[in-house]
Amino acid sequence: MSLSYQQMKIAVPLVIKAGNVPSIVGEAGIGKSALVEEIAASMGAKLYTTVVSLSEKGDLAIPVPPLTERSFVTTQHYGTLANVQFGYSETLVAIVKQAEAHPDQPIIWFLDEFNRGTQAVQSELMNLVLQRQVNSLKLPDQVHIVIAENPDSTMENFADSDYGVTAGDAAIRDRTVRLVMKAAIDDWLLWAQQLQSDGQPRIHELVAKYIRLHPNLLAPADHEKDLYPTPRAWARVSGNLRQLEQLDEETQTTLAADLFSGDLGSEVGAAFAKFVAQHGQQLSVADLIDHSTQLQFVAEVDRLTAVRQWVKELTKYPITQYPAQFKNCLYALSPDGRFAVVQDLGEQAAAAEQIKALYQAANENPGGDQEQLYRLLEQITVEAGD
């Protein structure tokens, strides 16, 4: 079970108001931090964030001796830094001061990447969750703690998760409410369309259009490669694209694929670069028919999208009329892509009659394009069954 972004906007405040601690579990880059920021704003709460993965044991609890004027380094433009061997949580001090100055305003302390911290750090922070206390300092009642975690293999439905996390102990699980967050395409596109202060939507229109065409690429489950798309990665791509458009066209063409691949991985990055170069124009079925022998120059994801569109338009472009072109398109796809197309054919009423016609033509005219297409479809079906 999992909740979309919009559902989480209801569930997290509900858990907070009930006096409990929500633990938001979701893939990296899915939008957990943005969710907490929006919830804090909707509650009128002051938000403080601590990235637990960057914390060390003792950051909250090691005592610091009284500081003198000589203990501080003062800069002209960048503020003041305490030059001591052991630091303390500036966040905790700021929270207490905020609570005293504004006793009626709620405060959210967001412990991000909680299970990426060491076991010692997690145990230290659990005093905040369990006892709401650090040494002699008690958290004000208006402070609400929210935790965010990446999935780990001990969690239900995440047995294959490979994040470098430290699984929490039973006390953490028993004292928090786990809310699993999923990437929902409609939620993300709604967020993407929201206007910023400069009047532009959050996400570049070509990025949003590409995700509408390829919703499976917003947050794919396959993490085998070191770089892969995430909602956060697409947001970075959007920003980079806006800057790229300020350059001359030749430079854009030279940089685009490598620039986008740095966030999305080489395959998706190259495909999106071609999409941008085409100004968001997708291959049409007519393009497939006219250029079926040149599909090796088109990204796999765009080939597959176009061929599946052909299957939807079988009454307009019968494969009995264009057997050689459809065969070339199938050969241009990966084995998984071919199987996906054959599955689509099985769901189209028009396909049954056309495949039957291919079978009859194969018997009447052995060796022709129609027989070759029929045998290829038959082979794909058999291989899928194996």
C-alpha positions in Angstrom: 0.0 0.0 0.0 1.2 3.5 -0.8 -0.1 7.0 -1.0 0.3 9.7 -3.7 1.7 13.2 -3.1 -1.8 14.6 -2.7 -2.9 11.9 -0.4 0.2 12.4 1.7 -0.7 16.0 2.1 -3.7 14.9 4.0 -2.2 11.9 5.9 0.9 13.6 7.3 -0.9 16.5 9.0 -3.5 14.0 10.3 -0.8 12.0 12.0 0.8 15.1 13.4 -2.5 16.4 14.8 -3.0 13.0 16.5 0.2 13.6 18.4 2.2 10.9 16.5 5.4 11.0 14.4 5.0 10.3 10.7 7.8 8.4 9.0 7.6 9.1 5.3 9.2 6.3 3.3 9.9 6.7 -0.4 12.5 6.4 -3.2 15.2 9.0 -3.5 14.1 12.0 -5.4 10.4 11.3 -5.2 9.6 14.6 -3.5 9.6 13.9 0.3 11.3 17.1 1.2 9.0 19.2 -1.1 6.1 17.5 0.5 7.1 18.4 4.0 7.8 22.0 2.9 4.3 22.3 1.5 2.7 20.7 4.5 4.6 23.1 6.8 3.4 26.1 4.8 -0.2 24.8 4.8 -0.1 24.5 8.6 1.5 27.9 9.1 4.4 26.1 10.8 8.1 27.1 11.0 10.2 24.4 9.3 13.6 23.2 10.4 15.5 20.5 8.6 18.3 18.2 9.8 19.9 15.8 7.3 20.6 12.9 9.5 23.0 11.3 7.0 25.4 14.2 7.6 25.2 14.0 11.4 27.7 12.4 13.7 27.4 10.7 17.1 27.3 13.4 19.8 26.2 16.3 17.6 23.2 16.8 19.9 24.6 15.5 23.2 28.3 16.4 23.6 28.6 19.3 26.0 30.4 22.4 24.8 32.2 24.7 27.3 31.1 28.3 27.6 32.3 30.3 24.6 34.2 33.6 24.8 34.6 36.3 22.2 37.8 34.7 21.0 35.9 31.4 20.3 34.2 33.0 17.2 35.4 33.7 13.7 33.6 36.7 12.2 33.5 37.2 8.4 32.6 40.4 6.6 29.9 39.0 4.4 29.2 35.4 5.5 28.3 35.5 9.2 30.0 34.1 12.3 31.3 30.7 13.0 32.1 29.1 16.4 35.6 27.8 16.3 35.3 24.9 18.8 36.4 21.3 18.7 32.9 20.0 19.4 29.8 21.7 18.0 26.2 21.5 19.0 23.0 21.5 17.1 22.3 25.1 16.0 19.0 23.8 14.8 18.0 22.8 18.3 18.9 26.1 19.7 17.0 27.9 16.9 13.9 25.8 17.5 13.8 26.6 21.2 14.3 30.3 20.6 11.6 30.2 17.9 9.2 28.5 20.4 9.8 31.1 23.0 9.4 34.0 20.6 6.2 32.5 18.9 4.5 30.2 21.4 1.4 29.8 19.3 3.1 28.9 16.0 3.6 25.2 15.3 7.1 24.0 14.5 8.1 21.1 12.3 11.5 19.5 12.8 12.1 17.4 9.7 14.7 14.6 10.2 15.5 13.9 6.6 17.4 10.7 5.4 16.9 9.3 8.9 17.9 5.7 8.1 21.0 6.9 6.2 22.5 7.9 9.6 24.5 5.5 11.6 22.9 3.3 14.3 24.5 5.5 16.9 23.1 8.7 15.4 19.6 7.2 15.0 19.7 6.0 18.7 20.7 9.5 19.8 17.9 11.1 17.8 15.4 8.6 19.0 15.5 10.4 22.4 13.7 13.2 20.6 11.1 10.9 19.2 10.6 8.8 22.3 11.3 11.2 25.2 11.2 14.5 23.3 14.3 15.4 25.3 18.0 15.9 24.9 19.9 15.8 28.1 18.0 18.3 30.3 16.4 20.1 27.4 12.8 19.3 26.6 11.2 20.0 23.3 8.4 22.5 23.4 4.9 21.1 22.9 4.4 23.0 19.6 7.4 21.1 18.0 6.3 18.2 15.7 8.8 15.8 14.4 8.6 14.3 10.9 10.9 11.6 9.7 11.8 10.7 6.1 13.5 7.4 5.1 14.5 5.6 2.0 13.2 2.0 1.7 15.3 -0.8 3.1 15.0 -4.5 2.4 13.5 -5.2 5.9 10.4 -3.2 5.1 7.3 -4.8 3.7 7.2 -4.7 -0.2 10.8 -3.5 -0.4 12.7 -6.8 -0.3 14.7 -5.9 -3.4 15.7 -2.4 -2.1 19.4 -1.8 -2.3 19.8 1.7 -0.7 22.8 2.1 1.6 20.8 2.5 4.8 20.9 1.4 8.4 17.7 -0.4 9.3 15.9 1.1 12.3 15.3 -0.9 15.4 11.9 -2.1 16.8 11.6 1.0 19.0 11.6 3.3 16.0 9.1 1.2 14.1 6.8 1.0 17.1 6.9 4.8 17.9 6.4 6.1 14.4 3.6 5.9 11.7 5.1 4.6 8.4 3.5 6.3 5.4 4.8 5.0 2.1 4.9 7.5 -0.7 4.6 6.7 -4.4 5.3 8.7 -7.5 2.0 9.6 -9.1 2.1 11.0 -12.6 -1.0 13.2 -12.2 0.3 14.7 -9.0 3.7 15.5 -10.4 2.3 17.1 -13.6 0.0 19.2 -11.4 2.9 20.3 -9.4 5.0 20.9 -12.6 2.4 23.3 -13.9 2.4 25.6 -10.9 3.7 29.0 -11.7 6.8 30.4 -9.9 7.4 34.0 -9.0 8.9 34.7 -12.5 5.6 33.6 -14.1 7.1 30.4 -15.5 5.8 26.9 -14.6 8.0 24.9 -12.2 9.0 22.5 -14.9 9.8 23.2 -18.5 7.0 22.4 -20.9 9.1 20.0 -22.9 10.0 18.0 -19.8 6.3 17.9 -18.7 5.3 16.8 -22.3 7.9 14.1 -22.3 6.7 12.7 -19.0 3.1 12.7 -20.3 4.2 10.7 -23.3 6.4 8.4 -21.2 4.8 8.2 -17.7 6.9 5.1 -16.8 10.0 7.3 -16.9 9.0 9.6 -14.1 10.3 7.2 -11.5 11.2 3.8 -13.1 11.5 0.8 -10.8 14.7 -0.4 -12.5 17.7 0.9 -10.6 20.3 -1.4 -12.2 22.2 1.6 -13.7 24.1 4.1 -11.5 22.0 7.0 -12.9 18.3 6.8 -13.5 15.3 9.2 -13.7 13.6 10.4 -10.6 11.2 13.3 -10.1 14.0 15.3 -8.6 16.3 14.5 -11.5 13.6 15.7 -14.0 13.4 19.0 -12.0 17.2 19.4 -12.5 16.9 18.6 -16.2 14.2 21.3 -16.4 16.5 23.9 -14.9 19.4 22.9 -17.1 17.2 22.9 -20.2 16.2 26.5 -19.5 19.8 27.5 -19.3 20.8 25.5 -22.3 18.2 27.4 -24.4 20.1 30.6 -23.8 23.0 29.3 -25.9 23.4 29.1 -29.7 21.8 26.1 -31.5 25.1 24.4 -32.3 26.2 24.5 -28.7 22.8 23.2 -27.6 23.1 20.2 -29.9 26.7 19.5 -28.7 25.9 19.6 -25.0 22.3 18.3 -24.7 22.8 14.5 -24.6 25.7 14.6 -22.1 24.0 17.2 -20.0 20.7 15.3 -19.7 22.5 12.0 -19.3 24.2 13.3 -16.2 20.8 13.3 -14.5 18.8 10.6 -16.3 21.4 8.0 -17.4 22.7 7.7 -20.9 19.8 6.0 -22.6 17.0 8.2 -21.3 19.2 11.3 -21.5 20.0 10.7 -25.2 16.3 10.0 -25.9 15.2 13.2 -24.2 17.9 15.2 -26.1 16.5 14.0 -29.4 13.0 14.9 -28.2 14.2 18.4 -27.4 16.0 18.7 -30.8 12.7 17.8 -32.4 10.9 20.5 -30.3 8.7 17.8 -28.7 7.5 16.3 -32.0 7.1 12.6 -31.8 7.5 10.0 -34.6 4.2 9.5 -36.4 3.0 6.3 -37.9 3.5 7.9 -41.3 7.2 8.5 -40.3 7.5 4.8 -39.4 6.2 3.7 -42.8 8.4 6.2 -44.7 11.6 5.6 -42.7 11.3 2.1 -41.2 14.9 1.2 -42.2 16.3 4.2 -40.3 15.0 3.6 -36.8 18.4 2.7 -35.4 19.0 6.5 -35.3 15.9 6.9 -33.0 16.0 6.2 -29.2 14.5 2.9 -28.2 11.8 4.5 -26.0 10.6 6.7 -28.9 10.7 3.7 -31.3 8.5 1.7 -29.0 6.1 4.6 -28.4 5.6 5.1 -32.1 5.1 1.4 -33.0 2.6 1.0 -30.2 0.8 4.0 -31.6 0.7 2.2 -35.0 -1.1 -0.7 -33.3 -3.7 1.7 -32.1 -4.2 2.9 -35.7 -4.4 -0.5 -37.4 -7.6 0.4 -39.2 -5.9 3.4 -40.8 -2.6 1.7 -41.4 -3.2 -2.1 -41.8 -0.1 -4.2 -41.3 -1.3 -6.4 -44.2 -0.7 -3.4 -46.4 2.7 -2.5 -44.9 4.1 -5.8 -43.8 7.8 -5.0 -44.6 7.7 -1.7 -42.8 6.0 -3.2 -39.7 8.6 -6.1 -39.7 11.5 -3.5 -39.9 10.0 -1.7 -36.9 9.8 -4.9 -34.9 13.4 -5.8 -35.7 14.4 -2.3 -34.5 13.0 -2.9 -31.1 14.5 -4.8 -28.1 13.1 -8.2 -27.3 11.0 -6.7 -24.5 9.7 -4.0 -26.9 8.7 -6.6 -29.4 6.8 -8.5 -26.8 5.0 -5.4 -25.6 3.9 -4.7 -29.2 2.6 -8.3 -29.6 0.7 -7.9 -26.4 -0.9 -4.7 -27.7 -1.8 -6.5 -30.9 -3.7 -9.1 -28.8 -5.8 -6.4 -27.3 -6.8 -4.8 -30.6 -9.9 -6.2 -32.4 -8.6 -5.1 -35.8 -5.4 -7.1 -35.3 -7.1 -10.5 -35.2 -8.5 -10.1 -38.8 -5.2 -8.7 -40.1 -3.1 -11.5 -38.6 -5.5 -14.0 -40.0 -5.0 -12.4 -43.4 -1.2 -12.6 -43.0 -1.5 -16.3 -42.3 -3.6 -16.9 -45.4 -1.2 -14.8 -47.5 1.7 -16.8 -46.0 0.3 -20.0 -47.3 -0.6 -18.6 -50.7 2.7 -16.6 -51.2 5.5 -18.3 -49.3 8.6 -16.1 -48.9 6.8 -12.8 -49.3 6.8 -9.9 -46.9 3.5 -11.0 -45.3 4.7 -14.5 -44.5 7.9 -13.0 -43.0 5.9 -10.7 -40.8 3.6 -13.5 -39.7 6.6 -15.8 -38.9 8.2 -13.0 -36.9 5.0 -12.4 -34.9 4.8 -16.2 -34.3 8.4 -16.3 -33.2 8.0 -13.4 -30.7 5.0 -15.1 -29.2 6.8 -18.4 -28.8 9.9 -16.8 -27.2 7.7 -14.9 -24.8 6.1 -18.1 -23.7 9.5 -19.7 -23.0 
